[in-house]
Amino acid sequence: MDHLPIFLDVKDKWVAVIGGSIASARKAEMLLRAGAQVTVFAAQLDEEFSDLCAHAAFEHSRKEPLQRELRSFFLCFIATGDSQRDEHFHAVAKQSGVLVNVADRPDLCDFVMPSIVDRSPVVVAISTGGASPILGRMLKARLEALIPAAYGRLAKFVGQFRARVGEGLSDANARRHFWERVLDGPVAEMVLAGNEQAAEAMLAGEIDRAAQESETDTTGEVYLVGGGPGDPDLLTFRALRLMQKADVVLYDRLVDPAIVDLARRDAERIYVGKRRNDHTLPQEEISELLVRLAQEGKRVLRLKGGDPFIFGRGGEEIEKLLEHNIPFQVCPGITAAAGCSAYSGIPLTHRDHAQSCVFVTGHGKDGPIDRDWNALLRPGQTVVIYMGLAQLDRLMQDCMAQGVDPELPAAVIDNGTRANQRVVTGTLRTLAALAREANLRGPTIIIIGSVVTLRDRLNWYAAERDEAIVTHESSSIGDSGEMGRLDTIDTEVWRAACSQTMTF
Ligand code: SAH
């Protein structure tokens, strides 16, 4: 984050605006709306100022401001319309110690002015840190359309009841749940429809009811949510909604930090991640923690990588919740196989290659697993191996020892769907060595089957299209380059290419 987003109270504070340009007028107007006392220093004022001059909190000085004068101001805006004069006044203002904003000069700004969506008292501020004001404006336009104008009225309405709810519900969680219910229910609808009297009566009844309930009802709820394989765009709407409701978040090592960041800002976060042979919290303790937190009345978000019911041990956690009568919801996520498949250009099924697909784990409860690879890798079936990187060599050897064709195509996808996704393609015979040379760190999945060869075709289709140019570095690895490849992919570009070229 380049800037700290804060909302300043400028009511009755003195703010200097240097310059009489249109840009200065816009700043002065905004400052007056926020209740500041504004002094504009300019020999001449643009006619945009004409409406502002009559304002009681507006003052015009024709003199240039002196350094000592600026010292008494809370903030200083500079927009003279002349870059040299802007720089000169910037130097003067900085010496006075005041915080400065120079129009169109992010390099000279102590703070930037965001685009705003004004539904006072609700104000949404958008900043791109000066990187792309146009993108900021586009976002503003979307939010303008998304947030009903009446939200300002709704905020004022509930603001009047805050103290009363505080008295009736002493517990902070109970208060928050109450407000979420109100803002999502008929009371809010009535206010938005302009029927504040009826809303007031209904809200009064709800406050009394909630105060009585909070003394008896203390059980929370658990949300078992799949966070997908990494790219935050792959979260479901439902996952995002539950993440906004949770009081506490328990998350795994595989959940991308960008996804954990999307949980409610002041939710407590507990890392319960597991690494192979390094169990931060044993499964049993995680399940017990879920129960305990829910019994304290909390809404507990158990955030898991991929899908909670695919090698996610979600079932074990739910059994424990059932034992203790804790209410829960399960929200599916995109499993690693699906994410990696789409982002690497390797479909898991294809009419000409595979009519079925199985997911297996390379690592069982008690270590490496034994499988009938010959049966699994029969023609027409794709096999996806989760948790197989550490055993990759042995897995490939086992397949070949059981008589599977050593030239069967295979791929490893490391950190699938993330910005650092890497894909190694080869055959059963070459894959382990190629992956070793590529020094993959995981998490990775292995895809085995003739669908792997489609990756090159999809690459080719994408490159043929002007609108979907795939720019990825392709480098042969070691001596076996002809049989294998390592690609580091620009995920954004791939996503664009895949969405245009792949039909499953
Ligand atoms: N529930 C998860 C799987 C958990 S098991 C899901 O549905 O995806 C953990 C294994 O998932 C890892 O060892 C790895 O094999 C796979 N995995 C998870 N995220 C991945 C990613 N971004 N890229 C590749 N493999 C991933």
Residues whose N, C-alpha, C, O or C-beta is under 5 A from the ligand:
A	BS01	SAH	P229 G230 G305 G306 D307 P308 I310 F311 G312 I334 T335 A336 I385 Y386 M387 G388 I413 D414 N415 G416 P443 T444 I445
